[in-house]
Every structure is written in structure tokens, then in C-alpha cells.
């Protein structure tokens, strides 16, 4: 069975491969720094903000990412290194 963190990493990897500047750059940064709590603090804040904005701008357009934004936001406590922001 897949852990929530593994599922989140898969979702964020899809964001990183999206080609949409709003979400792919913060996703790539978070993936690169996710295992370093000091470096990932800023990356986590930026990624959560980008996901929230992407969800507002595109969260109901019908694309494959619509549900992924919502899933990632539901797990945002796993994005932040300290368990939440």
C-alpha cells in the first residue's frame, strides 16, 4: 500500500512535469529540497502557494490536474517539513 507521502511525491512530480511555470518550478524546487528541512521550508511555502493559485485559476477546467490540486492541498501538512505552515 502506498503511503500518503509517496502519493504526494507522485502528484508533485506530475506538477513538475506539467510545463506550466506557475506550478512546475516550485514543484521541482520542492522535490529537490524535500529531504533537507532547512532548504525545504521556503520551497514548501512557495509550493503550497502555487498549488492554491493553480487550483483557483485552473482547478475546475476539466484537466487531469484538477483533482491533483485538491489532493495535494489536502496533504499540505506533508509538504511542509515541520508538519504544517
Secondary structure, 3 states (H helix, E strand, C coil): CCCHHHHHHHHHHHHHCCCCHHHHHHHHHHHHHCCCHHHHHHHHHHHHHHHHHHHHHHCCCCCCHHHHHHHHHHCHHHHCCCCCC
